[in-house]
C-alpha cells in the first residue's frame, strides 16, 4: 500500500501568512523570518504543486484563484490542527504571562488590554511590570516587551514600536507661559528621566535638534523614570520629554498638549521577545499579532 505524500507543513504555514496579508513582507514580520525566506518557501510550494499561487508585481503580490482556494483550505486545516493540539495538551497551567516595563505597561499596554480580552476571551493574560532584565528560559514569563536596540540573538524578536520623543505639558502651564519657540523652554521647569540607557536620547538631544542647545535642561526636577515625569507634567509642574506611546491617551483627552511639532527619533524601540520554540504557540502568536495591529492602529510603527 503506497504511503500518501508528506505535506510540506512549513511551506503551507508560510503560504497561509502570505495569503492572509497578500504580502510577503508582512508574512515575514508575522513569522519572524526574512522576506527572502518567504519567497523561497512560496516558490518551493508552487513547484511542488505545479501551480501558480500568487501573481507577482513590482511591489505587491495577489493571490490567484487557485491560491485563494488553497488558502481557504490551509487556513481551515491549520485551525483544526491547533484545536487538536490544544485539546490533547489540555488546559495550559496558568495564564499567558507577559512582562513589560512599568511605564509602558501602565500607560499603553494595560489601558488597551481589554481589546485583546474581547477578541480572545479564552486567553487569560497576566501582566507583570518590571524594569529589570528577565530570563525567558528560567523566569515564568512567556512574552517580554522590552526597550532596546535589538537584534536580540537567540530570541524570536519583533520590533513593536518606534520611539519618537517630544515635549509635553499641561494646557494650564501653556496658558501661563506661552511656548512659541523651543528657546522659551528656558522659562519653565524641564522634567527629566535621569536613569537612561547608554546612548538613549535625552532633553539635550531634543534641544539640539530643535535649535535651542543653550537651554539648561538639567536645572529642572529629575525623576527615576519617565512615568513620574509625565505625572508631574500633567500636574502642571513643568514640561516633560515623552515618547508618543506613553502620552497618546493624555494628548487625545487634552490632559497634555504638545507645544512643538519637532520629534526626535530614538535609536531604541519597544520589542516583543519570546523563546524561538514558543514563538508559534497559538496564544503567543495571537497576542503578538494583536500587539502589532494595535500599535499600527495607534500610528506607533511609523519610521522617520
Secondary structure, 3 states (H helix, E strand, C coil): CCCCCCCCHHHHHHHHHHHHHCCHHHHHHHHCCCHHHHHHHHHHHHHHHCCCCEEECCCCEEECHHHHHHHHHHHHHHHHHHHHHHHHHCCCCCCEEEEECHHHHHHHHHHHHHHHHHHCCCCCEEEEECCCCCCCCCCCCCEEEEEECCCCCCEEEEEEEEEEEEEEECHHHHHHCCCCCHHHHHHCCEEEECCCCCCCCCHHHHHHHCCCCCCCHHHCCEECCHHHHHHHHHCCCCEEEEEHHHHHHHHHHCCCECCCCCCEEEEEEEEEEEEHHHCCCHHHHHHHHHHHHHHHHCCCCCCC
